[in-house]
């Protein structure tokens, strides 16, 4: 069984191209997940999961651009797997009002139940596992690719200052904000990588095909800047991978990201080979 949530779009959700920003989709998935956990459980059997779950991993595949409209977009959510320590949800963001299913995004999210008042993970109860079993379904995108060993590269460091508004109800940096942080660091890295060369990334349209984020430690508010370290880990004919690591000054890692970017033809809206000068600039970033 799948839970279907109708998500209202906001004008502020749009990026410069008039599409829903890649980060904003995580807000949509969060809304859909919480409604699923609250809507179908008798009494308050999943209330503790809706209000207290720690995200361990997000894998997101972007399938098609979604533009602004007043009509809500649909989000299906279901359970891919569940055991005593964690559960994995599948998500699909789509439209079907024309009779044809148009998918904009597929995702899988792994979460662990968390007792925030005791600041520790806890086990899923038998009652929670029973309710989750009602939503069993297949894996929408499969296991994520492995992260590579972090590297220090020239122009790859980004000093990140968090905002008080980045916190969730439990005083922890919200899961969605990590996507925002990695986006900021990635844009800064690409801009510095370009430097004074003749390569202009702005002349080569590119989109995010997939983004994986693994959360390792809860992140708290601090007036001391955090450090995001980014590097290129793979270069293909029409795609490349940028990985990042978010740490504090003491060296504690809070999350890691792996982003697949694809160059495309603005006319056909399909993947297209990257200009050779761009590929060589990216290849120079490899170890």
DADADA-V477160 format. One record per backbone hydrogen bond with DSSP energy under -1.0 kcal/mol. NH is the residue of the N-H (numbers start at 1). CO is the residue of the C=O. If there is no record, write none. Layout:
nh = [NH,NH]
co = [CO,CO]
This chain:
nh = [3,5,7,13,14,15,18,20,21,25,26,28,29,30,31,32,33,34,35,36,37,38,39,40,45,50,51,52,54,56,57,58,59,60,61,62,63,64,73,74,75,76,77,78,79,80,81,83,87,88,89,90,91,92,93,94,95,99,102,104,105,106,107,108,109,110,111,112,114,115,116,118,120,122,124,129,130,131,132,133,134,135,136,137,156,158,160,166,167,168,171,173,174,180,181,182,183,184,185,186,187,188,189,190,191,192,193,194,195,197,203,204,207,209,210,211,212,213,214,215,216,217,226,227,228,229,230,231,233,234,236,240,241,242,243,244,245,246,247,248,251,254,255,256,257,258,259,260,261,262,263,264,265,269,272,274,279,280,281,282,283,284,285,286]
co = [77,75,73,10,11,19,15,66,13,21,23,24,25,26,27,28,29,30,31,32,33,34,35,36,42,46,47,48,112,110,110,213,108,211,106,209,104,104,7,94,5,92,3,90,135,88,88,86,111,81,109,78,107,76,105,74,102,96,95,93,93,61,91,59,89,57,87,54,52,120,114,115,115,113,84,125,126,127,128,129,131,132,133,79,153,228,226,163,164,172,168,219,166,176,177,178,179,180,181,182,183,184,185,186,187,188,189,190,191,194,200,201,262,260,260,60,258,58,256,56,254,254,160,247,158,245,156,243,241,241,239,261,234,259,231,257,229,255,227,252,248,246,246,214,244,212,242,210,240,207,238,205,270,265,263,237,275,276,277,278,279,280,282,283]
